Amino acid sequence: MTLTPLLCKELSWLLEDSLENSSYSSSCLSFSKYKYDTSGKNENVIIWISLDDLYQLWKQRIEERRPFQCIVGCEHWRDLVLSVQEGVLILRSETELIVDLASYVVSNNEKLGQGLLADVGTGSDAIAIGMGLQDVIEVRQESWFEPLKDVEGQIVGIVSNPPYIPSDNISGLQAEDGIHEPRLALDGGASGMDYLLHLYNMAAAMLKPGGMSRLQGPSSLKRKRPEVNSPAQSLTEHERLLYDVIRSKQDIGIWTRDMKKEAKLPDNVVNKSLKALQVKKLIKEVVNIQNKGRKHFMATEFEPSKEISGGAWYLEGSLDTEFIESLKQLCKRQIERRGVATLEEVTDSINSYPAFNVDVTKQQIEEILRTLILDNVIMEVKSNGMGEFASIPFGEVCYKYISKAGLGGEPKAGALASIPCGVCPRISQCTPDGIISPKTCVYYQKWLDF
């Protein structure tokens, strides 16, 4: 059989793992040129496992599609080497994004950094360990928030990577996931949203006022936990009138001039009432990216709509560079893992993972991919329908990862990158007037027609 680049890497790693002498590097290993001897008489390479056992392990990988991490018993993740056993979900590269996002938020907020954080549905504790919290972890085993009843309302932050795949989609997953991974860690119910909604609904009761959670859902519905004995119960007549006007605008908010017209109150009364409502934390001033010079107010229970905030690229009226950088890294990893990917594949993969507060659009992902092209991380090519492009229709635009090894000597692909001649096994026999020629080649003609 023909090994894919990923399987070649895995086989090299398996052979390296079997070496008795750790001084040999993977660069010493060549499948066709090197002998592996267990007798000790050959000085080339000595392995600690018999060839029969090594063959059986690799046979499990090929025939049973058993995950490579389960075969070698470990997973290299971030700067850690984690033990892997059956029954525990193998970490994906996307999980690193949750760690990066949570670590960034905690490091930039003193209250969050000193309070109680909950990794709900933790599995292997990888997220907490990845955040460097292994020395202060307390493990509580029960269903979701059940073991946290004694700290209800005291948690400052919730991080979670729950099951989110619809039940009917489990059978369609690749065998490494659908057969060998624990279904409990994958199955998110009929819509895939069962556990996400449970976490979302319970988070308000568990969090302290002002606490944070990173759960996927409509941004206008993300509300902070209301405080006990809400100040809204003790408002003056003017404050109540102004508060009702602001709250009625929901996630759009209202400009102060429009507010004064609608409330029909004198300027001095409006200004005094606005200050009182802000002190009582019932309203907040938000930045309207379309009119940054105008004062814009909104009830604190709402988050600004895309029209006001600028959408996924903006945070509090400013370009969210941290979010953009995280998304760039995730897009890069998706393409690096696949080798070649279309815009739709990258977008669907990212949106299927509950690591962002909002869904990203194809247009947004395309903008990110354009920056990666300019950074010389990926290249834009067109599928020729063969080889690594076999799963992508002929002529469709896709994106290919540029390996680090190729940065120095590999030229950037140009307009002719997808010409079929470059991968044709009969190119040496092709002549202008021969039996095999550009005139008789259907693939070449398809390329010209496109």
Salt bridges, closest charged atoms under 4 A:
GLU10 OE1 - ARG61 NE 2.68
GLU86 OE2 - ARG66 NH2 3.02
GLU94 OE2 - ARG337 NH2 3.47
GLU96 OE1 - ARG333 NH2 3.38
ASP100 OD1 - ARG78 NH1 3.09
GLU138 OE2 - ARG140 NE 2.88
GLU146 OE1 - LYS149 NZ 3.14
ASP150 OD1 - ARG140 NH1 2.62
GLU176 OE2 - ARG61 NH1 2.92
GLU176 OE1 - ARG65 NH2 2.95
ASP177 OD1 - ARG92 NH2 2.46
GLU181 OE2 - ARG92 NH1 2.62
ASP187 OD2 - ARG183 NE 3.13
GLU239 OE1 - LYS280 NZ 3.14
ASP244 OD1 - ARG240 NH1 3.76
GLU262 OE1 - LYS249 NZ 3.15
ASP267 OD1 - LYS260 NZ 3.67
GLU301 OE1 - ARG223 NH1 3.09
GLU301 OE2 - ARG247 NE 2.53
GLU303 OE2 - LYS284 NZ 3.67
GLU344 OE2 - LYS362 NZ 2.99
GLU366 OE2 - ARG370 NH2 3.92
ASP375 OD2 - LYS328 NZ 2.95
GLU380 OE1 - ARG370 NH1 2.79
GLU388 OE2 - LYS400 NZ 2.91
ASP433 OD1 - LYS439 NZ 3.87
